[in-house]
């Protein structure tokens, strides 16, 4: 097997050359090159390298999934995934820059520096009572291991949504549609493949994926796909909190946070991610409703202009009702407000870990943002100015201003801290300028010995 890089793409001159008619398993709708807008110039060159090497080695390989969907929608794909009839070990044998990952769903990652091309073998369905260790299904329908291989047709019907089940065959530049995906794209409709209840039970995270794709793409969720969502939401309780944390970031830190929240509430799914926030919204807590709305709108704006966002801030907002509840109880027991916020923060974080995990690198900054809130409101004079050196002061002040924008009476505190931070920043710049320019005095280096120069 050759160990060099994959064969280069065909020259532009033969880009439109279509080979003799090719047959595919099943009966896909074949969309010829002249009937779709995807060009190889839009595809990651590294993905093309992988496709061409697999093809040269005698395997059948296609681009599949979100990359194809996004190209057809006129969006820039985040990545390009490949599906093939080559098994993971066969892929690894072709690429020395390949590593195999996963146990539940075994994949090959072909690595080109920071660019990773994901290669999956065509999957097939497997029976619930199948004793093959490559396919394991829990009694409740969840797929615990999904390494039963099949044909491209099998693979298409194993995917979740129709719009993610389009294949691009580089040999002929055609699209293959087994599930009616092209019609759903044209109708801007999100539809699960197969029986929705069964598919949600196989992987409950599909409930959140439905919300995310509908929010991201601006699609309507098909009526049959949406019907069981609220009823089956409790299945999310069986998903590891770490996986739900990843889903929270995809929902709220990719530029469509406001719409994601609307879909989560419409299908009664927010309670499985942030129960305290869900309870506050359902109870008609207007201050928190405005706070959350302001925070999510601000997050979407920052992402739209390329500014960074952090899970610490998003979680600080979503868990704010939990913190206030815990802190209020502690104040009633006689704690000071500042100490109540400190202890209440620990309780709120501990309770959240049962729903979505929150890594320490984010939980720590979030706690500091919270704990500074009463200090920013109560401290003045010298005691307050000592906080100017606090590393989380700016983030805590941003949170205070967010509370102001949501209608809380903290305008005076926001203005006061703005002036103090501006004054401190001006003073720092002046001190740096003085230091660079020098004071005019000449200092002699070294330390004078005790006893003076004439010590014997």
N, C-alpha and C positions, 0 to 999 in steps of 0.2 A: 504494500500500500504506500503510495507516495507520501512524504512527510513535508513537502513544500506547502506554501499557502494555496488556497483554492484557485481553480482556473479563473482567469479574468472574465468579466461579462463579455457577451458577444459585442461586436463592433456596432456603432449606430447604423451602419449601412444595412445590416440585416435585422434591425430592431423590429421591423414589422413583418418579417418573414414568418409565416405560420406553417408548422409542419403538417404532414398528412393528418386527417381527422383522427382524433384520439378518443378512446373509450375510457369511461370511468366507472367504478363500481356504483351500482344503483342507477338512479335516473336524475342526476342533478340538472338544474337549469344552467346551461353554459352561456356565459355572456362574453361574446367575442371582443377583441381589442377595440374595434371600432365603436362598440356600444357602451364603453365605460371610459372614465377619464384617468385611470391610473397609469402612470408611466414609470419605467425603471429609474428614471432620473430622480423620482421622489423617494426612492427606497434606499435605506442605509446601505452603503457599499459593503459593509461587513456582513449584512444579512445576505446580500447577493453572493458573496464569497462562499458562505455556508451552503446556500441553495445549489450553487453550481458544483461544489465538491461532492455533495450528496448525490446529485444527478449523475455526475461523471462516474461515481462508484457503483451506479446501478440502482440507486434507491429513488423512490418517488417522494418529493418534498414540495411543500407549498407554504407561502406566507398565510397566516391565519389570524383572526381575532381583531382586537381593537385597532391595530395599525391599518388594516384594510378598511374597517368601518370609518376611521377618522379621515383617511384619504378621500373616500367617497363623499364625506360630508364637508370637504374643503378645509379640514383642520390639519394641524401638524401633529403627526403621531408622536407619542412619548417613547415608544419602542416598537420593535418589529419581532414577532414571534413566529416560529417555524414548526410545522407539524410534518411528520414523515413516517414512512413504514420501517425505517431503520430503528432498531431497538437501542436503548441507552448505551449498552456496551459497544455496539457497532458504531455509534456516533463517536464515542470516546476513542475508538481505534483509528478513526479518520483524522482527528484533530488533537495534536499534542497540547494545544491551548484549551483543552476541554476538562471540565470537572463535573461529576455527577452529584446531584443533590436530592434531598427528599427521600422520605420513606413511604409516606401516605400516597404521594404522587411523584414518582421518580422522573427527574428531568435531567437534561444535559445543558450546561452553560458553556458556551464557547466564548472565550474571553479575548477581547482585543483592547488591551489597556483598560480604560474605564468603561468601554462599551461592552456590554454583555448581550449576546444573542441567545435567547432561550429556545431550546429544541425539545419538543415533546413527541413521543411516539403516539401514533393513532391509538385511541382508546376504544374499547367496546364495552357494552353493558354486561353485567354479570348477575346471576340470580342471587336472591337473598340467602338461599341455602347452599350456595356454591362453597365447597370446602377448599377451593384453591386459595393458597395463602397470598396470591397476588391481588385478590379482590375480597375485601372483608367488609361486611355490612353489619351494623349494629341492629339489635332487635327493634329499635325505634325508627329504623330506616336510614340513619346516618351512614354515609360511606366512610369507613375508617382507613381503607387502603384501596387504591384505584390504579392497579398496574396490570389490568387485563387488556391485552393489545388486540387491535382489530384493523378494519379497513378505514378509508377516509369517510365512507358513508356512516359506518359505526361511530366514528369520531364526531361527525357533525351532529348526530342526535344525542351525543353525550354532553355537548356543550350546553351552557345555561340559557343564554338569550339568542334569538335568531340573528340579531345584528352582529353577534360575535362569532357567527358560524359561517362566515364567508371565506373562501380559499382562493388564493391567487397562484395559478400554476405558471411558473416562469417559462415552461416549455409550451409556448403558444400564446402567452400573455393573456390568458382567459381567466375569468372569475367563475367559480363553481358555487352554486347556491342549492343546497339540499332542503332548506327549511322555510323558504319564502322570505328570506332576509331582505331582498331587494324591494319587495313590496312594503315591508315594514319600515325600511329606511325612507321610502317615498312618502309614507303616511306619517312619519315621525312617531312611530309606535314601538313601545318596548314590550316584547312578548316572550314568555318562557317557552322553551321547547318541551313538549310532553305535558303530562298532568301537573299543574302547578303545585298542588299539595304534596305530591310525591317528590318533586324536585326540591321543594323547600325542606322537606324532611331529610333528604339526602345530604344537604348542606344548608343549615339555617342561615348562614351568612349571606345566602342569595337574597334574603329579605332586605338586607342593607345594600347589597349590590343593586337591587332594583331601584331603591331610593336614590342611590348615588348616580346611576346612569340616567335616570329620569331628570335629576337636577342638573347634571353636567351637560346633557345633550338638549335639554328642553323638550323631551319626548313625553307623551302621555303613556301611562302604564295601561296596557290592555286590560279590559274589564275582567277577563278570566284569570289573568295573572295577578291582579290586585285583590280579587275576592277573598282568598284565604289568608291574606297577610296579617291582619289584626288578630285573627283567631290563632294563628300559628306563631305569633311573636314570642311566646314563652319558650319556644325552642332555643332562643338565643341564650337562655340561662345555662345551657349545656356547652356553650362555646367557651374556650379558655379566655380569661380576661385579657391576656396579652394580645390575642388575635383581635378582640374587639377594640383594643386601644388603636391598633393599626387602622381599623375601619373608621374610627372616630377622626383620625387625621385625614383620611381620604374624603370624608364627608365635609369636614369643616375647615380644611386648610388647603383646598385646591381651587378656590375661587368661586364656589357656589354654595357657601355656607347658609345663606338666608333661605334659598330654595330647598336645601337639604332638610333644614329644620321644618319647613312647611310640610314636606312629604312625610317626615318621621311622625309629626303630630297627626297628620291625616290618617295614617295607618296605625296609630297608637303604638309606635315602636320606641319612642324616646324613653319610656319608663325603664327599658332594659339596659339603657346606656347611662342615663342620669336620672335616677328616680326622684331625687329631691327637686331638681329643676322641673321635671314633668309634673310633680304634685303642685308646685308653685304656679305653673302656667294654668293648670286645670282649676286651681282655686281662684283664678282671676287676680293674681298678685300683679297689679299694674306697674309698680316700680321695677320689679324684676323683669317683667315682660319688656318694658322699654330698655332696661339695661342690656338684656340679651340681644334685642334687636339692634341696638347701637353697636354692640361689640361685633356682631356678625357682619353688619354692613361695613364697619371699619376694617375688618379682616379681609373682606372681599375687595375693598378699595386698595388696600396695601398690596395684595397679591396682583391685582390688575396692573399696578405700576412697578412691579418687581421688588417691592420692599419685603424684608423678612418678617415672618410671624413665628410665634413660639407656642407650643402646646401649653406651657405654663400659664399664659394669659387666657387662652380659651378655657382651660380647666378652672382657672380662678373665677371666671364668670359663671360657668355652668354649676359649680359647686358653691357659689355664693349663698344660696338659700340654706344649704346644709350647714355652712359655717355660722350664719346668723342664728339659726335655730340652736346650735350647740352653745354658741357664745351667750345667747340670751339666757339659757338655762343656767349657765355658770354664774352669770351676773346675779341672777335670782338667788343663788346659793351664797352670795357675798363676795365673789371675785371682783377685782377691778376690771375695767373694760379691756385694758391692754393685756392683762393676764388671761382674761376670758378668751380673747382672740387667739392667744398662743395655744392654749389647751384645746379650744374648739377646733382650731386648724388641724391638730393631730387627729382628733376624733373624726372629722369630716373626711380626711384623706384615708384613714383606716377603713371607714365604711365604704368608700368608693372602690377600694381594691376588690371587693366582692363582685363588682359589675364590670368595670374596665380597669386594667392595670394602669398605674401612673409611675413610670420610672423615677428614681430618686433625682436624676439630673433635671427633671421638670418639677417634681413635687417640692424640692427645696426652694427654688425661686418663687413658686406659687405661694408657699407659706410666708415667705418674706414680704411679698406684695400684700398679702392679707394683713399680716401683723403690723405693717407700717400704716394701715388705714387709720386706726384710732390715733396714732401718734401724729399723723399729718393734720388731723382735725384738732387735737388737744394741745400739742406742744407749741410753745412760743419762746421767743428770746433765745438766750444762750443754749438752753436745753434742746430747742428745735434745731439750731444751727449745727449742732454736733451730728445731726443726721445727714448733713450735706455731703459727707464722705461715704455714706452708705451706698454699696454697689447697686442696690435695687431701688434707689430713690426715684430715678426717672421712670421706671416701669410702674412703681407704686403711684406716682403722681399721675401718670397716664390713666391708671385705673380710677383714681379719684376724679379726674376730669370726665371719665366715662360715666361715673355715677352722677356727676353734675349734669351732663347732657341728657341723662335719663330722668332728670327732674329732682334729684336730691338737693337739699339746701347746703351745698358745700362750696359755693362760688367764692366766698371770702378766703377759704383755705386754699383753693386752687390758685387764686391771684397772689396770695402772700408767698406761696412756695415758688411760683413762677418768678417773682421779683427776687427772692433769695437765691434761686439757682442762677438767674441771669447775673446777679451781683457777684456771686462766687466765681462764675465762669469768667467774667470780666477781670476780676482780681487775679485769677490764675494766669490769664494771658499777660497781664501787666507784670506779674512777678517773673514769668518766663522771659519777657522782653528785657527786663532789668538784668536778669541773670546772664542772658546772652551778650548784652552790651557791656557788662562789667561795672563795678562800682567806682573804679578809678584808683582804688588802693591796691598796693602790691603786697601779697602775702608770701612770706617765706615758707617754703615747704619744710616738712620734717618736724619733729618734736624736740624741744630744748631739753637737754639732759638736766637732771636735778643737780643743783650745786653750781650752775653757770658754766661758762666757758673755761674758767681757770681751775676747775676741779682737778686735784691731783690724787 
